[in-house]
Amino acid sequence: MLIFTFLVYLLQFLESKDRIDEVMKKNFISAFKEKVVFIWKIPSFPVLFLINTILGFSTSFFIPFSSLFGIDEVGMSNAGFGVFMTILALGGVTISSSVAKYSDTKLSRRKLLIITTFAGIIGYALFAFLRNYIALSLVAFFLLGASAAAVPQLWAYARDALKEAAIPSEHTPFIMNIFRMFFALAWTVGPALGAWLLVLIDFKGLFLFVATGYLLAFLTSVFLLKDVAKQKVVNQESLSVKKSISKPHIFANLAAALLLSATTSIHMLNVPQFVTKVLNGTEMDVGLIFSVPPIFEVPMMIGLGLLATRMDVSLLVKMGFVTAFAYFFLFGFVTEPWQIYPLQILSAAQVSITSGIAISYFQDFMQEAPGTATTLYMNTTQIGSTVGYLLFGLISEVINYDHMITVYTLFAGLACFFMVLYGKERKLHPPAPSNAPSL
């Protein structure tokens, strides 16, 4: 009888719990719908989402197959390809920095979006036909470097649009996270579609397709966007960057960020070669491999964003670096292309942390100057990417692509070492006054 009574109460409890969960689920869904409708009604944002998605697709058609294009299609040596990608990265950094200055002083962001997307049209159209190393390098530095500034300017335009629409600042992180998700969503199918196009119409057709994407972004910017008032930037960031870097914990974190960025860049260039040359896979395998992480990145970005409000952000970032090391380490044991697919979930987890939460983490180091902290972090990762491109070309010239995995896994391990052991500020507790009363 007691057991029967217990079972009855248990069933009642479970039923009530199910009802509570159902109500909470409905409340969450309704709240999410309200926020989506709220975002959609912000002036210019539907158009911005469209341009963001187009640019996400365009980049996802080129980046995963860049090493196949340079080494296999053009016939560059591995070292020559590393230098080529370094030129491309330097063009992006140099021109993006110049464009950023103009956007804050002279030209409107809309006009800069028009200019940078037009550069993408010409640049990728030329990539469809050019096969000369010098000509491709010049186009990569000047035209693709200019087109690389389109995404940062689009994001800056979005922030200005929020300011002009008088959106409360507490809504900004959620809105910009949704905005970032649209770019990630484009990458869920972009590489696979790019691989399919590569099989059907080769690199010539693929680059013309990318140029068409930039043409759509260009036309959308011309006819559907309007100029918005730019935020007034108060340059209180005249704090000494050298002084900040000299602090051991900040230097250690920056070193970790640079190493992980270099590792990720080498890995991105090595995977297509490793899959096609060592594992005897196909371009379609490469496309599917790069399409898997963004599928998981979208929900992970939301979940980790909520988690970051409830636990220590520094712990999350350290977990991200450890996850990255685990991912690269396990990648070294792959013997078949299909084995990479489940590993890409780990890649999604570390990217979701290191591409989003890490920025807030670095801003905490310089709370009086978040702009400087953000710029310092972004510049560090860009330098890391550039170093990674160059190292891939130089190292893969003398070792096999499967052995390359071991090399950059060591870089990831060193990044973990800096982050976990030296990435926390050590505060010295002042000694008790000598005249303090004895207990």
N, C-alpha and C positions, 0 to 999 in steps of 0.2 A: 504493500500500500504506500509506504514511504517513497519507494522507487517510482511508482506510478505518479505520485504527486510531484516529485522532483522533475520528472519528464514533462509533465503538463506545464509547470512553471518555466522550464527551459524552453519549451516550444513557444510559450507566450513571449518570453524575453527575445527569442530570435525573431519572432514576427514583428515585435515592436522595434527591434533594431533595424530590420529590413525596411520598415516604414520610415524610420528616421533617415536611413541612408538614402532612400528614394527621394525624400523631401530635400535633403542636402544636395543630392545630385541635380534635382530639378532647379533648386535655387542657384547652384553654380552655373548650370547651362543658361538659365534666364539672365543671370548677371553677365555672363560672357557675351551673350547676344546683345545685351544693352550696350556693352562697351564697344563691340564691333560696329553697331549702328552709330554710336557716338563718334567713333573714329572716322567712319565713312562720311559723316556730315561735315567734318572739318574742311573748310575751303582748300581746294587744290589737292587734297590727299588721295582721292580716287585716281587722279592723273599721276601722282607721285608713285603710288603703288604699281601702276602700269609700267612706268619707266623703270622702276626698281626691278620688276620681274623681267623685263626685256633685257636689261643689262646683266642680270643674273644668268639668264640663258646664254647670252653672248659670251660671257667669260667662261662658262662651263663647257662651251664647245671647243675652246682653244687650250686652256691651261692643262687639262689632263693628257692632251696629245702633243704637247709642245716638244717633248724629247723625241717622240716618233717623227715629228716633222723635221726637226733640226738634224738628227743623226741619220734617220733612214731615208727621208724624202730629199733633203738638200744635200746630204752626204758630208755633214760636218764631222770633224773628229770629236771625241768626247770632250777634250780640252777646249776646242773651238766652240762647241756648244755651250760649255760653262761660261766662257767669256761672252758669248752672244746673250745669254740670259742675264748676265751681270750688266751688260749694256742696257738691256731692256728695263731692268730694275732701277738702274741709276737714272734713266730717262724719266721713269715714273716718279721717283723721289724728287728729282731736280725740278721738273716741270710742275708737278703737283704743288711743291712749295711756292713756286713763283705765282701759280694760279691762285693759291690761297691768299697771297698778299694783295693781288689785284681784286679779289672778291671782297676784301675788307676795306678797300680804299676807293677803287675806281669803277670797275665794271660790275653790273648786277649778276647775281648767281644764275639767273635765267640765261643771260647772254653767254656766260661761261659754259653752261650746259650745252648750249647750241654749238659753241666753238669746239668743245671737247668731243661731243658726239660726232660732229662733222669730221674731226680728225680721225675718229675711229672708222668712219665709212671709207675714207681714202686709204688709211693705213692697212686695214684688213683686205681691201680690194687689191692693193698692190701685193700683199702677201700671197694672194691667189696665183699671181703670175711670176713674181720675182723668185729666182733661185740663186742669185749671186750673194755671197756672204757679206760683202761690204755694203751693197745696196739694202739688203735686209736689215743689217745692223743700223744703218742710218734711219730707215723707216721705223724700226723698233724704238730707237731712242727718241726721235722727234714726234712722230705721229702716234704710235702706240703709247709712248710716254705721256703725251697730251691726253689721249683718250682715257688713261688710267685715272686722270683727275675728275672724270665724270661722276664716279660713284661718291667720292668725298663731297663734291659740290652738291650732289643730289641730297645727301644727308644733311648738309648745312642748310640747304633750302628748306628741308622738312622742319628743322629746328626753328628757322625764321618764320615759317608758316604757322607753327604752333604759337610762337610769340605774338604774331600779328592777330591771330584768332583769340588771343587772351585765354589760352588754355591753362588752367592751374598747373603749377610746376609739379605737383604730386602725381599728375597723370602722365607726365612726360616719359618716365622710364618704361611704363607699360606700353605706351604708344610706339616708342622707338624700338622696343623689343619685338612688337608685332611687325613693324617695318622691316627689321632685320630678318624676321622669319620668312617674309616673302622672297628675299634674296636666297635664303637657304632652300626654300621650296623649289625654286627654279633649278637648283642643283640636284634635286631628287631625280629628275628625269633628263636634265640637260646632258650629262656625260653619256648616258645610254643612247639618247637621240643623236648626239654627236658621233658616236661610234657607228651607228646605223648609217648616218649620212656619209661618213668616211668610207664605209664599205661600198656604198652605192655610187658616190660621185667624187671620191678621192679628196685630197687636200684642196684642190682648186675650188671645187664646189662647196666644201666646208667653209672656207674663208669667205667666199661670196655670200654664204648664208649668214655668217657673223656680220659681214658688212651690211647686209639687209637689216639685221637686228639693230645696228647702230643707226641706220636710216630711219627706222620706225621710231627710235628714241629721239632722233633729231626732229622729225616732223611733229611728234607729240609735244616736244618742248617749244617749237615754233608756234603752233596753232592752239594748243590747249593750256599752256602755262602762262601766268602773268607775273610781272615783277612784284616781289614782296619787299617790305622794309627789312633791312638787315639789322641784326642785333648790334647794339653799341658795345664794342669790346673794350672793357676797362683793363688796360694793360698794367695790372698790378703784379705781373709775373716777372718782374725784373729781379727776382731773387736769384742768387748765384746758383747756376746748375752745377758748376764744379763743386761747390760746397756741399750740395745734396749728394752728388755721386761719391764724394769722399767718405760719406758715412758708410761703415762696413755693411750694415744690413741692406741699405738701398743698393749699394754696388753688387752685393751677392744676388739680390733679386733681379737686377738688370742683367747680370751675367747669365742667370738661369733663363731669363726670357730670351736673350740673344741665342743661347745654345739650343733651346727648344725650337725657336723659329728657324735656325739653320738646319736642324734635324728634320723638321717638317718639310722644308724646301727640298732637301736632298731626297727624302723619301718620295715626295710627289714626282720628282723627275725620274727616280730609279724604278718605281713600280711598273710603269709601262714597259720599260726595257726588261725588267726581271720577269714579268708575266709572259711577254712574247718571246724572249730569247732563252730564258732558263726553264720556265715552266711550259713552254710551247703553247701558250694560250693565244687568244685572238684579240683584235681591237675591241670587239664586243665585250670580252671579259674585262678589259680595262675600263670601258664605259660603265659596266655594271658595278665594278668595284668602287668607282668614284661616286656612283649614285646611291649606294647604301647608306653612308654616314648621314647625309642630310635628312633622310627619312626619320632617323632617330634624334637628330639634333633639334628639330622643332619642338617635340614634347619635352626633351631634356632641358632646353633653354627655359621653358616655362616652369618646370619643376624645380630646377636649380635656382631660378630667380626667386621663387617662393622660399626655398630652403635657405637662401642667403640672408633672408630677413629673420631667421630663427636660430642660426648658428654662426659660429666664428667664420668669417669669410676667408681668413688666412688658412684655416684648416681645410676648407674646400679647395683653395688654390693648390695647396700641397698635395691633396688627393688627386687633383687634376694632373700634376706633374708625375706623380707615381703611376697613375693610370697610363699616361703617355709612354713612360718607360716600359711598363708591362706590355703595352701594345706592340712597340717596336721589337722588344725581346721575343715575344711569341711569333712575330712575323718571320723571324729567322728560321723557324721550324716548318714553314710552309713548304709542301711538296706538290700541291695541286692547286690550280686557280680557285676552285670552289671553297677551299679551306680559308680563303681570305675573307669571304663574305661575313661569317659570324664575327671575325676579328674586327670588322669595321664598326661594330657597336662600341667597342672600346675607343676607337678613333673618334666616334661621335661624342662620347662622354668627355674626353679630354678637350676636344675643340669647343664644346659647349661651355666649359669652365674657362679655358685659357683665352677665348676670344670675347667673352662677355664679362664675367665676374672679375677677371684679372684686372680690368681697367679700373673698377671701383677699388680693388685691393691696392693698386699702386697710387690711386688718388689719396688714400688714407695716409700715405707717407708724407704728403705735402698738402695738408688740409687747407693751409692758408693760400695755396696756389694750385688748384686742381687742374687748371689749363696746362701749366708747366709739367705737372706730373703725367698728364695724359699724353702730351707731345713727346715727353721723354720716353714713355713706354712705347708709343707708336714708332718713333724713330729707331728705338732699339730693335724692335721686331723687324722693321724694314731693313736695317743693316744686317740683321741675322739672316734674313731671306737672301740678300745679296751675297753674303759670305757663303751661304749654302749652295747657291747656283754655281759659284766659282769652284767650290770644293768638289761638287759632284763631277764637274768636267775634269778636274785635275786628277782626282783619286780614281775615278772609273776608267781613266786612261791606262792605269797600271794594274787594277784588280778587277775581278769579275763582279757582276751585279749582285750575286748572292752574298759575296764577301763584303760588299758595300753596306749591306744591312747591319753587319757586325760593327762596322766603323761608326755609323750614325746612331746605333743603339748605345754605344759608349758615350757619345755626345749627350744623349738623353739621360743616361745615368749620371753624368757629371752635372747636368742641369738639376737633377733631383738632389744631388749632394749639396749644391749651393743653396737650393731652396729650403731643404729640410733642416740642415745643420747650421747654416749661416744667415738664413733669410729673416730672422727675427731680431728685433732691436733688443740689445742687452742693456738694461738700465741699471746703473750702479746706485745702490741704496746709500744715501749719505750716512756717515757714522753718527752715533748718538753724541750729543754735546757732552763735553768733558765735565761740565758742572751739573749734569743731570743728577737728580737724587737717586741714590742706590736703593734698590728694593730689598 
